[in-house]
Amino acid sequence: MSAMSAMTVYLPEIADVTEFVNIMTQFPFEAQLHVGSYAVDAKSIMGIFTLDCDQPVQLEAQTTDEAELARLKEALGRFGTAPVH
């Protein structure tokens, strides 16, 4: 049984979405992005483009593997910081 680990990510630019999906596809577990009650596959560029990414997005990774979660958080490091405008 898998558990979920959540973190807030910021994807304000199209290039950010592309890089984010490229990172996410390197991981074997399922993950979703949530804005309010709306959720999409975190590995789907088209799905992510349907979200309002001008605000923080909640990433939920479905895994209990602590090593994988640590690797994911490191890989997504810059996406966890709010952009400066």
C-alpha positions as CSV (number, residue, x, y, z in Angstrom):
1,M,0.0,0.0,0.0
2,S,1.4,3.4,-0.9
3,A,1.1,6.6,1.2
4,M,1.1,10.1,0.0
5,S,3.7,12.8,0.5
6,A,2.7,16.3,-0.3
7,M,4.6,19.5,-1.1
8,T,3.9,22.8,-2.7
9,V,5.4,23.6,-6.1
10,Y,5.5,26.6,-8.3
11,L,5.3,26.3,-12.1
12,P,4.8,29.9,-13.3
13,E,6.4,29.4,-16.8
14,I,5.9,27.0,-19.7
15,A,9.5,25.9,-19.5
16,D,9.0,25.2,-15.8
17,V,6.2,22.8,-16.6
18,T,8.3,21.0,-19.2
19,E,11.2,20.6,-16.8
20,F,8.9,19.5,-14.0
21,V,7.3,16.8,-16.1
22,N,10.8,15.6,-17.3
23,I,11.8,15.2,-13.7
24,M,8.5,13.5,-12.6
25,T,8.7,10.9,-15.3
26,Q,12.0,9.6,-13.8
27,F,10.1,8.3,-10.8
28,P,8.1,5.1,-10.7
29,F,5.3,6.1,-8.5
30,E,2.1,8.0,-9.3
31,A,1.7,11.6,-8.5
32,Q,-1.0,14.3,-8.8
33,L,-1.0,18.0,-8.8
34,H,-3.9,19.8,-7.1
35,V,-5.3,23.3,-7.3
36,G,-8.3,23.5,-5.0
37,S,-10.5,20.4,-5.7
38,Y,-9.1,19.9,-9.2
39,A,-6.4,17.3,-9.7
40,V,-4.3,16.2,-12.7
41,D,-1.5,13.6,-13.4
42,A,1.8,15.3,-12.4
43,K,3.5,13.5,-15.3
44,S,1.1,15.0,-17.9
45,I,2.1,18.2,-19.7
46,M,-1.4,18.7,-21.1
47,G,-3.0,18.1,-17.7
48,I,-0.8,20.6,-16.0
49,F,-1.6,23.2,-18.6
50,T,-5.2,23.0,-17.5
51,L,-4.3,24.2,-14.0
52,D,-4.0,27.8,-12.8
53,C,-0.3,27.8,-12.3
54,D,-0.2,31.4,-11.3
55,Q,-0.7,30.2,-7.8
56,P,1.0,27.5,-5.7
57,V,0.2,23.9,-6.8
58,Q,0.0,21.0,-4.3
59,L,2.0,17.9,-5.4
60,E,1.0,14.6,-3.9
61,A,3.4,11.7,-4.5
62,Q,2.1,8.2,-3.8
63,T,4.9,6.3,-2.3
64,T,6.2,5.1,1.0
65,D,9.9,4.9,-0.2
66,E,11.7,7.5,1.9
67,A,14.8,7.4,-0.3
68,E,12.7,8.1,-3.4
69,L,10.9,10.9,-1.7
70,A,14.2,12.5,-0.7
71,R,15.5,12.2,-4.2
72,L,12.2,13.7,-5.6
73,K,12.4,16.7,-3.2
74,E,16.1,17.3,-4.1
75,A,15.2,17.1,-7.9
76,L,12.3,19.5,-7.5
77,G,14.2,21.9,-5.2
78,R,13.8,25.1,-7.2
79,F,10.1,24.4,-7.8
80,G,9.5,24.6,-4.1
81,T,10.4,28.3,-3.9
82,A,7.9,31.0,-4.8
83,P,9.0,33.0,-7.8
84,V,10.1,36.6,-7.2
85,H,8.2,39.1,-9.4
